[in-house]
């Protein structure tokens, strides 16, 4: 694990001559290397399906290091696409014709196997929060799961539940039932995705609990490589997970988290209509967001 600092210049968009850009996501730029991918995590931040004009310095490096940590930690649990995030090995794989500037790219690149992506978000929830809490208040269910009556916001669920969502490259992902997922991708595949998702959630939840953190919910993406289901994209980062401090956790309220809720709360407070133009973030909000990412990273590595 490399050290990261919140004081360096942000990278908002990568540009690597000699490589084929496959796509630019909300945060990551992906380059096609044939049977492999080069994934570059930028410092872009999205909220309410819009990319904000204010980057979060070092965010891409921290996300890359967190994902790399989990990919290595769970490779014996569930296979994944990770090859390496160490720049010298990546540079060697790219060859002499492609040069990566260490000042820009060290710590924010992942070399990964290419996989056939399954177009579904695989979400595990151990606590009642976010869209799950909203649906429960209205129906007593979450994505088809009937839950006990009388639960409050942030209540721990009797057991973790699998709540898939559609995978949209643009716009917002939409929660769906397990039955709908089975219709989309086949019953056997849907059941295996549920099993793997809950398996990783339980492992990560236990690991984080030992470090004073609660994994309220998280989402994974999967693909197929040589017929095998593998985890792809990112893994258990503040961008893909809702993580709370156990010391500050309280049922009946929305606990402070290490995800982007800090930014969402600011954007809600200024009355932004969630349509372009997207407002700049004040320095204190950008810096506060960076601190949250950094704090989670440090707690993750705590022995």
C-alpha positions in Angstrom: 0.0 0.0 0.0 1.3 3.4 -1.0 0.8 6.5 1.1 -1.6 9.1 -0.1 -1.8 12.8 0.5 -4.7 15.3 0.2 -2.4 18.1 -0.9 -1.5 17.0 -4.5 -2.9 18.3 -7.7 -6.1 16.6 -8.9 -6.5 14.6 -12.1 -9.9 15.1 -13.7 -9.3 13.3 -17.0 -6.6 10.9 -18.2 -5.0 11.1 -21.6 -2.7 8.3 -22.5 -1.3 8.5 -26.1 -1.0 5.1 -27.7 -3.9 3.5 -25.8 -7.4 2.9 -27.0 -10.0 4.6 -24.7 -12.9 2.3 -24.2 -15.0 4.5 -22.1 -15.1 7.3 -19.6 -17.3 6.6 -16.6 -18.3 9.0 -13.9 -15.0 8.4 -12.1 -12.9 5.9 -14.1 -11.3 6.1 -17.6 -11.0 2.6 -19.1 -8.5 1.7 -21.8 -8.7 -1.5 -24.0 -5.6 -3.6 -24.0 -7.0 -6.6 -25.8 -7.7 -9.3 -23.2 -6.9 -6.8 -20.4 -8.1 -3.4 -19.3 -6.2 -0.4 -17.8 -8.5 1.4 -15.4 -7.5 4.9 -14.3 -9.4 6.3 -11.3 -9.6 10.1 -11.7 -10.6 12.6 -9.0 -13.9 13.3 -10.5 -16.9 13.2 -8.2 -20.5 12.5 -9.2 -23.7 13.3 -7.2 -27.3 13.0 -8.3 -26.1 11.5 -11.6 -24.0 14.6 -12.5 -20.2 15.0 -12.5 -19.3 17.9 -10.3 -16.9 20.6 -11.6 -14.9 20.4 -8.4 -12.5 17.4 -8.2 -11.5 15.8 -4.9 -7.7 15.6 -4.8 -6.3 12.1 -4.3 -9.8 10.6 -4.4 -8.8 8.4 -7.4 -5.6 7.1 -5.7 -7.5 6.3 -2.5 -10.3 4.5 -4.4 -7.7 2.5 -6.3 -5.8 1.5 -3.2 -9.0 0.5 -1.3 -10.3 -1.6 -4.2 -6.9 -3.2 -4.6 -6.8 -4.0 -0.9 -10.1 -5.8 -1.1 -9.4 -7.6 -4.4 -6.3 -9.1 -2.8 -8.0 -9.8 0.5 -11.0 -11.6 -1.1 -9.4 -13.4 -4.1 -9.6 -16.7 -2.3 -13.3 -16.0 -1.4 -14.6 -15.0 -4.8 -12.5 -14.6 -8.0 -12.0 -11.1 -9.4 -10.5 -9.2 -12.4 -7.5 -7.7 -10.5 -4.0 -8.3 -11.8 -2.0 -5.5 -10.3 -2.1 -1.8 -9.2 1.7 -1.4 -9.0 2.8 1.1 -11.7 6.2 -0.6 -12.6 4.4 -3.8 -13.4 1.7 -2.0 -15.3 4.3 0.0 -17.3 6.1 -3.2 -18.2 2.8 -4.7 -19.4 2.1 -1.6 -21.6 5.5 -1.8 -23.3 8.1 0.9 -24.1 5.8 2.7 -26.6 3.4 3.9 -23.8 4.7 6.1 -21.1 2.8 6.7 -17.9 3.9 9.8 -15.9 4.3 8.6 -12.3 3.4 12.0 -10.9 -0.1 11.6 -12.6 -0.7 7.9 -12.6 1.1 6.2 -9.7 -1.4 4.7 -7.3 -4.5 5.4 -9.5 -4.1 2.6 -12.2 -5.4 -0.9 -12.1 -4.4 -3.6 -14.7 -7.4 -6.0 -14.9 -8.6 -8.9 -16.9 -11.4 -8.1 -19.4 -14.7 -9.7 -18.6 -18.2 -9.8 -20.1 -20.1 -7.5 -17.8 -23.4 -8.5 -16.3 -25.7 -5.5 -16.5 -26.9 -5.5 -12.9 -25.8 -3.9 -9.6 -25.5 -6.5 -6.9 -26.4 -4.8 -3.6 -26.2 -6.3 -0.1 -27.9 -4.5 2.7 -27.3 -5.3 6.4 -29.0 -2.2 7.7 -32.0 -0.1 6.7 -30.9 3.1 5.1 -31.1 5.2 1.9 -33.6 4.0 -0.7 -34.2 0.8 1.3 -35.4 2.9 4.3 -37.6 5.0 2.0 -39.2 1.9 0.4 -39.7 0.2 3.8 -41.6 3.2 5.1 -44.0 3.0 2.2 -44.5 -0.8 1.8 -42.8 -2.7 4.6 -40.6 -4.3 2.0 -37.3 -3.7 0.3 -36.9 -5.0 -3.3 -39.4 -7.8 -2.6 -38.1 -8.7 0.8 -40.8 -8.6 3.5 -39.2 -7.2 6.6 -40.4 -7.2 10.3 -42.7 -4.4 11.3 -41.5 -1.6 13.5 -38.0 -1.1 12.2 -36.4 2.4 12.3 -33.9 4.1 10.1 -30.5 2.5 10.4 -31.9 -0.6 12.1 -29.8 -3.7 11.7 -31.7 -6.3 9.6 -32.3 -9.8 10.9 -29.9 -11.0 8.2 -28.3 -9.3 5.2 -30.5 -9.1 2.1 -29.7 -9.1 -1.6 -31.4 -6.2 -3.4 -30.3 -5.9 -7.1 -30.6 -2.9 -9.3 -30.4 -2.2 -13.0 -26.9 -1.1 -14.2 -27.1 2.2 -16.1 -24.0 3.9 -17.6 -26.0 7.1 -17.6 -28.7 8.1 -15.2 -29.6 6.5 -11.9 -29.6 2.8 -11.2 -33.1 1.4 -10.4 -33.9 -1.1 -7.7 -35.5 -4.3 -8.9 -36.7 -7.6 -7.3 -34.7 -10.8 -7.3 -37.5 -12.2 -9.6 -36.9 -9.5 -12.1 -33.2 -10.1 -12.0 -33.8 -13.8 -12.7 -35.9 -12.8 -15.7 -33.1 -10.6 -17.0 -30.1 -12.9 -16.6 -31.5 -16.3 -15.8 -32.4 -18.0 -12.5 -29.2 -19.9 -11.9 -27.0 -16.9 -12.6 -29.2 -14.6 -10.4 -29.0 -17.1 -7.5 -25.2 -17.4 -7.8 -24.8 -13.6 -7.8 -26.9 -13.4 -4.7 -24.8 -16.1 -3.0 -21.5 -14.4 -3.9 -22.7 -10.9 -3.0 -23.8 -12.0 0.5 -20.7 -14.0 1.0 -18.4 -11.0 0.3 -20.6 -8.7 2.4 -20.5 -11.0 5.4 -16.7 -11.2 5.2 -16.2 -7.5 4.7 -18.7 -6.6 7.4 -16.8 -8.7 10.0 -13.5 -7.3 9.0 -14.7 -3.7 9.2 -16.5 -4.3 12.5 -13.1 -5.2 14.1 -11.9 -1.7 13.1 -14.9 0.1 14.5 -16.8 0.5 11.3 -20.3 -0.7 10.2 -20.9 -1.8 6.6 -24.5 -0.7 6.2 -24.7 -1.7 2.5 -22.5 -2.1 -0.5 -22.8 -2.9 -4.2 -20.7 -5.1 -6.5 -20.5 -5.6 -10.3 -19.8 -9.0 -11.8 -18.7 -10.3 -15.2 -17.8 -13.6 -16.8 -14.3 -14.6 -17.7 -13.8 -18.0 -19.3 -17.4 -18.9 -18.1 -16.7 -18.0 -14.5 -18.3 -15.2 -12.5 -15.8 -12.7 -11.2 -16.0 -9.4 -9.4 -15.1 -6.4 -11.6 -15.0 -2.6 -11.4 -14.5 -1.4 -7.8 -14.9 -3.1 -4.5 -16.0 -1.9 -1.0 -15.0 1.7 -1.5 -16.7 4.8 -0.1 -18.2 5.4 -3.6 -19.8 1.9 -3.6 -20.6 1.4 0.1 -22.3 3.1 3.0 -20.0 2.8 6.0 -20.7 4.2 9.4 -18.5 4.7 12.5 -19.7 2.3 15.2 -18.9 4.9 17.9 -21.4 7.4 16.3 -24.0 4.8 15.2 -27.5 5.4 16.6 -30.8 3.7 15.5 -33.5 6.1 14.4 -31.3 8.6 12.6 -29.0 8.8 9.5 -25.5 8.1 10.8 -22.6 10.1 9.4 -21.0 8.0 6.7 -17.8 7.9 4.7 -19.6 8.0 1.4 -20.7 11.0 -0.7 -23.6 11.9 1.6 -21.6 14.9 2.9 -21.6 16.3 -0.7 -25.2 15.4 -1.3 -26.3 17.1 1.9 -24.5 20.3 0.8 -26.1 20.3 -2.6 -29.5 19.7 -1.1 -28.9 22.6 1.4 -28.3 25.2 -1.4 -31.4 24.2 -3.2 -29.7 23.0 -6.4 -32.3 21.5 -8.8 -30.0 18.6 -9.8 -29.8 19.7 -13.4 -26.9 21.4 -15.2 -25.2 23.7 -14.7 -23.7 21.9 -11.7 -22.4 24.2 -8.9 -18.8 24.3 -7.7 -18.2 22.9 -4.2 -16.9 25.3 -1.6 -13.3 24.6 -0.5 -14.5 23.4 2.9 -16.8 20.8 1.4 -14.2 19.5 -1.1 -11.6 19.3 1.7 -14.1 17.7 4.1 -14.9 15.1 1.5 -11.2 14.3 0.9 -10.7 13.9 4.7 -13.5 11.4 4.8 -12.0 9.3 2.0 -8.6 9.5 3.7 -10.0 8.6 7.1 -11.7 5.5 5.8 -8.5 4.4 4.0 -6.5 4.7 7.2 -9.1 2.8 9.3 -9.1 0.0 6.7 -5.4 -0.5 7.1 -5.6 -0.5 10.9 -4.1 -3.7 12.3 
